[in-house]
Amino acid sequence: MLHKVVQVRLYPLVEQEIQLAQTFGCARWWWNYALNKSIETYKETGKGEHPIFAKTSNSKLTIEIGAAKL
């Protein structure tokens, strides 16, 4: 199977740059948060369960924040 690479350069407007920075910052924060929770859970229980996907009282807030930026 042959894969093709397409390189694209984007020139966003200032408003778009701000939005992209906020979106990537939010994604980076959630990634680090989930990684930290996974590490803590593994240290406490010895299991690699992902606590972010477990049903919690603040899961609705997580979905709303994630949907707003991501």
The first five atom37 places (N, CA, C, CB, O) and aatype in JSON, in Angstrom:
{
  "aatype": [12, 10, 8, 11, 19, 19, 5, 19, 1, 10, 18, 14, 10, 19, 6, 5, 6, 9, 5, 10, 0, 5, 16, 13, 7, 4, 0, 1, 17, 17, 17, 2, 18, 0, 10, 2, 11, 15, 9, 6, 16, 18, 11, 6, 16, 7, 11, 7, 6, 8, 14, 9, 13, 0, 11, 16, 15, 2, 15, 11, 10, 16, 9, 6, 9, 7, 0, 0, 11, 10],
  "atom_mask": [
    [1, 1, 1, 1, 1],
    [1, 1, 1, 1, 1],
    [1, 1, 1, 1, 1],
    [1, 1, 1, 1, 1],
    [1, 1, 1, 1, 1],
    [1, 1, 1, 1, 1],
    [1, 1, 1, 1, 1],
    [1, 1, 1, 1, 1],
    [1, 1, 1, 1, 1],
    [1, 1, 1, 1, 1],
    [1, 1, 1, 1, 1],
    [1, 1, 1, 1, 1],
    [1, 1, 1, 1, 1],
    [1, 1, 1, 1, 1],
    [1, 1, 1, 1, 1],
    [1, 1, 1, 1, 1],
    [1, 1, 1, 1, 1],
    [1, 1, 1, 1, 1],
    [1, 1, 1, 1, 1],
    [1, 1, 1, 1, 1],
    [1, 1, 1, 1, 1],
    [1, 1, 1, 1, 1],
    [1, 1, 1, 1, 1],
    [1, 1, 1, 1, 1],
    [1, 1, 1, 0, 1],
    [1, 1, 1, 1, 1],
    [1, 1, 1, 1, 1],
    [1, 1, 1, 1, 1],
    [1, 1, 1, 1, 1],
    [1, 1, 1, 1, 1],
    [1, 1, 1, 1, 1],
    [1, 1, 1, 1, 1],
    [1, 1, 1, 1, 1],
    [1, 1, 1, 1, 1],
    [1, 1, 1, 1, 1],
    [1, 1, 1, 1, 1],
    [1, 1, 1, 1, 1],
    [1, 1, 1, 1, 1],
    [1, 1, 1, 1, 1],
    [1, 1, 1, 1, 1],
    [1, 1, 1, 1, 1],
    [1, 1, 1, 1, 1],
    [1, 1, 1, 1, 1],
    [1, 1, 1, 1, 1],
    [1, 1, 1, 1, 1],
    [1, 1, 1, 0, 1],
    [1, 1, 1, 1, 1],
    [1, 1, 1, 0, 1],
    [1, 1, 1, 1, 1],
    [1, 1, 1, 1, 1],
    [1, 1, 1, 1, 1],
    [1, 1, 1, 1, 1],
    [1, 1, 1, 1, 1],
    [1, 1, 1, 1, 1],
    [1, 1, 1, 1, 1],
    [1, 1, 1, 1, 1],
    [1, 1, 1, 1, 1],
    [1, 1, 1, 1, 1],
    [1, 1, 1, 1, 1],
    [1, 1, 1, 1, 1],
    [1, 1, 1, 1, 1],
    [1, 1, 1, 1, 1],
    [1, 1, 1, 1, 1],
    [1, 1, 1, 1, 1],
    [1, 1, 1, 1, 1],
    [1, 1, 1, 0, 1],
    [1, 1, 1, 1, 1],
    [1, 1, 1, 1, 1],
    [1, 1, 1, 1, 1],
    [1, 1, 1, 1, 1]
  ],
  "atom_positions": [
    [[0.85, -1.17, 0.0], [0.0, 0.0, 0.0], [0.9, 1.24, 0.0], [-0.97, 0.0, 1.23], [1.83, 1.34, 0.8]],
    [[0.63, 2.14, -0.87], [1.4, 3.36, -1.0], [0.65, 4.51, -0.32], [1.68, 3.69, -2.49], [-0.53, 4.73, -0.58]],
    [[1.35, 5.22, 0.55], [0.75, 6.35, 1.24], [1.21, 7.64, 0.6], [1.09, 6.33, 2.73], [2.38, 7.77, 0.23]],
    [[0.32, 8.57, 0.47], [0.64, 9.85, -0.14], [0.65, 10.92, 0.94], [-0.38, 10.21, -1.25], [-0.2, 10.91, 1.83]],
    [[1.6, 11.82, 0.88], [1.72, 12.9, 1.85], [1.34, 14.2, 1.17], [3.15, 12.97, 2.44], [1.79, 14.51, 0.07]],
    [[0.5, 14.96, 1.86], [0.12, 16.27, 1.36], [0.49, 17.28, 2.44], [-1.41, 16.34, 1.01], [0.03, 17.17, 3.58]],
    [[1.29, 18.25, 2.09], [1.67, 19.28, 3.04], [0.86, 20.53, 2.75], [3.19, 19.57, 2.97], [0.76, 20.99, 1.61]],
    [[0.29, 21.08, 3.82], [-0.55, 22.27, 3.68], [-0.04, 23.32, 4.65], [-2.06, 21.94, 3.93], [0.25, 23.01, 5.8]],
    [[0.07, 24.53, 4.19], [0.47, 25.63, 5.06], [-0.75, 26.53, 5.24], [1.68, 26.42, 4.46], [-1.41, 26.91, 4.28]],
    [[-1.02, 26.87, 6.5], [-2.17, 27.71, 6.82], [-1.69, 29.09, 7.26], [-3.03, 27.05, 7.92], [-0.66, 29.22, 7.93]],
    [[-2.44, 30.08, 6.9], [-2.16, 31.45, 7.31], [-3.42, 32.01, 7.99], [-1.73, 32.33, 6.09], [-4.2, 32.73, 7.37]],
    [[-3.6, 31.68, 9.26], [-4.82, 32.11, 9.94], [-4.81, 33.61, 10.24], [-5.01, 31.33, 11.22], [-3.76, 34.24, 10.38]],
    [[-6.01, 34.16, 10.34], [-6.16, 35.54, 10.77], [-5.83, 35.63, 12.26], [-7.59, 36.06, 10.49], [-5.71, 34.6, 12.92]],
    [[-5.69, 36.82, 12.79], [-5.35, 37.0, 14.2], [-6.4, 36.34, 15.1], [-5.23, 38.5, 14.54], [-6.06, 35.68, 16.07]],
    [[-7.68, 36.54, 14.76], [-8.75, 35.93, 15.56], [-8.66, 34.4, 15.52], [-10.12, 36.4, 15.06], [-8.88, 33.73, 16.53]],
    [[-8.33, 33.87, 14.35], [-8.21, 32.42, 14.22], [-7.0, 31.9, 14.99], [-8.11, 32.03, 12.73], [-7.05, 30.81, 15.56]],
    [[-5.9, 32.67, 15.0], [-4.72, 32.28, 15.77], [-5.06, 32.19, 17.25], [-3.57, 33.29, 15.55], [-4.62, 31.26, 17.94]],
    [[-5.84, 33.14, 17.74], [-6.24, 33.14, 19.15], [-7.1, 31.92, 19.44], [-7.01, 34.43, 19.5], [-6.89, 31.23, 20.44]],
    [[-8.06, 31.64, 18.57], [-8.93, 30.48, 18.75], [-8.14, 29.18, 18.71], [-10.03, 30.46, 17.67], [-8.38, 28.29, 19.53]],
    [[-7.21, 29.06, 17.78], [-6.37, 27.86, 17.7], [-5.52, 27.7, 18.95], [-5.48, 27.92, 16.46], [-5.38, 26.59, 19.47]],
    [[-4.94, 28.78, 19.43], [-4.12, 28.72, 20.64], [-4.95, 28.27, 21.84], [-3.48, 30.08, 20.92], [-4.49, 27.47, 22.65]],
    [[-6.18, 28.79, 21.96], [-7.06, 28.39, 23.06], [-7.45, 26.92, 22.94], [-8.33, 29.27, 23.08], [-7.47, 26.19, 23.94]],
    [[-7.76, 26.49, 21.73], [-8.17, 25.1, 21.51], [-7.03, 24.14, 21.83], [-8.64, 24.91, 20.07], [-7.23, 23.15, 22.52]],
    [[-5.83, 24.43, 21.32], [-4.69, 23.55, 21.58], [-4.29, 23.6, 23.05], [-3.51, 23.94, 20.7], [-3.85, 22.59, 23.6]],
    [[-4.42, 24.76, 23.68], [-4.12, 24.87, 25.1], [-5.07, 24.04, 25.94], [0.0, 0.0, 0.0], [-4.66, 23.39, 26.89]],
    [[-6.34, 24.07, 25.58], [-7.35, 23.27, 26.29], [-7.09, 21.78, 26.09], [-8.77, 23.63, 25.8], [-7.15, 21.01, 27.04]],
    [[-6.79, 21.38, 24.86], [-6.51, 19.97, 24.58], [-5.27, 19.51, 25.34], [-6.32, 19.74, 23.07], [-5.24, 18.41, 25.9]],
    [[-4.25, 20.35, 25.36], [-3.02, 20.0, 26.1], [-3.31, 19.88, 27.59], [-1.92, 21.06, 25.85], [-2.8, 18.97, 28.23]],
    [[-4.11, 20.79, 28.15], [-4.43, 20.74, 29.58], [-5.17, 19.45, 29.92], [-5.28, 21.96, 29.99], [-4.84, 18.78, 30.9]],
    [[-6.19, 19.08, 29.1], [-6.95, 17.86, 29.35], [-6.09, 16.62, 29.21], [-8.14, 17.78, 28.42], [-6.25, 15.68, 29.97]],
    [[-5.18, 16.61, 28.24], [-4.27, 15.47, 28.07], [-3.42, 15.3, 29.32], [-3.37, 15.66, 26.82], [-3.32, 14.2, 29.86]],
    [[-2.82, 16.38, 29.79], [-1.98, 16.31, 30.98], [-2.78, 15.93, 32.22], [-1.28, 17.64, 31.21], [-2.3, 15.18, 33.07]],
    [[-4.01, 16.44, 32.32], [-4.88, 16.1, 33.44], [-5.2, 14.61, 33.43], [-6.18, 16.93, 33.38], [-5.08, 13.95, 34.46]],
    [[-5.59, 14.07, 32.28], [-5.93, 12.65, 32.17], [-4.71, 11.78, 32.42], [-6.53, 12.35, 30.79], [-4.82, 10.73, 33.07]],
    [[-3.57, 12.19, 31.94], [-2.34, 11.43, 32.17], [-2.01, 11.39, 33.65], [-1.18, 12.03, 31.38], [-1.65, 10.34, 34.18]],
    [[-2.12, 12.52, 34.32], [-1.84, 12.58, 35.75], [-2.82, 11.69, 36.53], [-1.91, 14.03, 36.24], [-2.41, 10.98, 37.45]],
    [[-4.11, 11.74, 36.17], [-5.1, 10.91, 36.85], [-4.81, 9.42, 36.63], [-6.52, 11.25, 36.36], [-4.95, 8.61, 37.55]],
    [[-4.41, 9.06, 35.42], [-4.08, 7.67, 35.14], [-2.89, 7.2, 35.96], [-3.8, 7.49, 33.65], [-2.9, 6.09, 36.49]],
    [[-1.88, 8.04, 36.07], [-0.7, 7.7, 36.86], [-1.06, 7.55, 38.33], [0.39, 8.77, 36.68], [-0.64, 6.6, 38.99]],
    [[-1.86, 8.49, 38.84], [-2.28, 8.41, 40.25], [-3.1, 7.15, 40.51], [-3.09, 9.65, 40.62], [-2.9, 6.48, 41.53]],
    [[-4.02, 6.83, 39.61], [-4.86, 5.65, 39.77], [-4.01, 4.39, 39.75], [-5.93, 5.59, 38.68], [-4.23, 3.47, 40.54]],
    [[-3.04, 4.34, 38.85], [-2.17, 3.17, 38.77], [-1.35, 3.0, 40.05], [-1.24, 3.28, 37.56], [-1.19, 1.89, 40.54]],
    [[-0.84, 4.11, 40.59], [-0.06, 4.05, 41.83], [-0.92, 3.58, 43.0], [0.55, 5.41, 42.15], [-0.44, 2.83, 43.85]],
    [[-2.18, 4.01, 43.04], [-3.07, 3.65, 44.15], [-3.62, 2.24, 44.04], [-4.21, 4.63, 44.23], [-3.7, 1.53, 45.04]],
    [[-4.01, 1.83, 42.84], [-4.71, 0.55, 42.68], [-3.89, -0.52, 41.96], [-5.99, 0.78, 41.94], [-4.2, -1.7, 42.07]],
    [[-2.88, -0.12, 41.25], [-2.11, -1.09, 40.46], [-2.78, -1.45, 39.16], [0.0, 0.0, 0.0], [-2.3, -2.33, 38.44]],
    [[-3.9, -0.78, 38.84], [-4.62, -1.04, 37.59], [-4.49, 0.18, 36.69], [-6.11, -1.37, 37.86], [-4.42, 1.32, 37.16]],
    [[-4.45, -0.07, 35.4], [-4.31, 1.02, 34.45], [-5.63, 1.54, 33.94], [0.0, 0.0, 0.0], [-5.74, 1.94, 32.78]],
    [[-6.64, 1.56, 34.79], [-7.96, 2.05, 34.36], [-7.89, 3.56, 34.15], [-9.05, 1.7, 35.41], [-7.16, 4.27, 34.84]],
    [[-8.66, 4.01, 33.21], [-8.68, 5.43, 32.88], [-9.82, 6.09, 33.63], [-8.81, 5.65, 31.35], [-10.98, 5.87, 33.28]],
    [[-9.54, 6.9, 34.66], [-10.61, 7.47, 35.49], [-11.45, 8.53, 34.78], [-10.02, 8.06, 36.72], [-12.57, 8.81, 35.22]],
    [[-10.95, 9.11, 33.72], [-11.69, 10.18, 33.04], [-12.98, 9.62, 32.42], [-10.81, 10.84, 31.95], [-13.99, 10.32, 32.36]],
    [[-12.94, 8.37, 31.95], [-14.09, 7.8, 31.29], [-15.09, 7.18, 32.26], [-13.65, 6.78, 30.3], [-16.17, 6.77, 31.85]],
    [[-14.74, 7.11, 33.51], [-15.67, 6.59, 34.52], [-16.76, 7.63, 34.75], [-14.92, 6.25, 35.85], [-16.51, 8.83, 34.63]],
    [[-17.94, 7.18, 35.09], [-19.03, 8.12, 35.35], [-18.8, 8.79, 36.69], [-20.41, 7.42, 35.32], [-18.71, 8.13, 37.73]],
    [[-18.71, 10.1, 36.64], [-18.51, 10.87, 37.86], [-19.55, 11.97, 37.91], [-17.07, 11.46, 37.93], [-20.3, 12.18, 36.95]],
    [[-19.59, 12.67, 39.02], [-20.57, 13.74, 39.17], [-20.27, 14.92, 38.26], [-20.62, 14.2, 40.62], [-21.19, 15.67, 37.93]],
    [[-19.02, 15.11, 37.85], [-18.68, 16.26, 37.02], [-18.48, 15.87, 35.55], [-17.43, 16.93, 37.56], [-17.89, 16.64, 34.8]],
    [[-18.97, 14.69, 35.14], [-18.77, 14.26, 33.76], [-19.53, 15.15, 32.77], [-19.21, 12.8, 33.6], [-19.09, 15.34, 31.64]],
    [[-20.67, 15.7, 33.19], [-21.42, 16.59, 32.31], [-20.61, 17.85, 32.05], [-22.79, 16.94, 32.91], [-20.57, 18.35, 30.93]],
    [[-19.97, 18.38, 33.08], [-19.13, 19.56, 32.93], [-17.97, 19.27, 31.98], [-18.6, 20.03, 34.29], [-17.63, 20.11, 31.15]],
    [[-17.37, 18.1, 32.1], [-16.26, 17.71, 31.24], [-16.71, 17.69, 29.78], [-15.72, 16.34, 31.65], [-16.0, 18.18, 28.91]],
    [[-17.87, 17.13, 29.52], [-18.38, 17.05, 28.16], [-18.66, 18.43, 27.61], [-19.63, 16.19, 28.1], [-18.35, 18.71, 26.45]],
    [[-19.25, 19.32, 28.42], [-19.57, 20.66, 27.96], [-18.31, 21.45, 27.65], [-20.41, 21.39, 28.99], [-18.25, 22.13, 26.62]],
    [[-17.32, 21.38, 28.51], [-16.07, 22.12, 28.27], [-15.37, 21.56, 27.05], [-15.15, 22.05, 29.51], [-14.89, 22.32, 26.21]],
    [[-15.29, 20.24, 26.94], [-14.63, 19.62, 25.81], [-15.32, 19.96, 24.5], [0.0, 0.0, 0.0], [-14.66, 20.21, 23.5]],
    [[-16.64, 19.96, 24.5], [-17.38, 20.25, 23.28], [-17.23, 21.7, 22.87], [-18.85, 19.91, 23.46], [-17.27, 22.02, 21.68]],
    [[-17.06, 22.59, 23.84], [-16.94, 24.0, 23.53], [-15.64, 24.31, 22.8], [-17.03, 24.83, 24.81], [-15.62, 25.14, 21.9]],
    [[-14.56, 23.64, 23.18], [-13.26, 23.94, 22.59], [-12.83, 22.92, 21.56], [-12.23, 24.03, 23.65], [-12.21, 23.27, 20.56]],
    [[-13.16, 21.65, 21.8], [-12.66, 20.61, 20.9], [-13.75, 20.23, 19.99], [-12.15, 19.39, 21.66], [-13.57, 19.36, 19.14]]
  ]
}
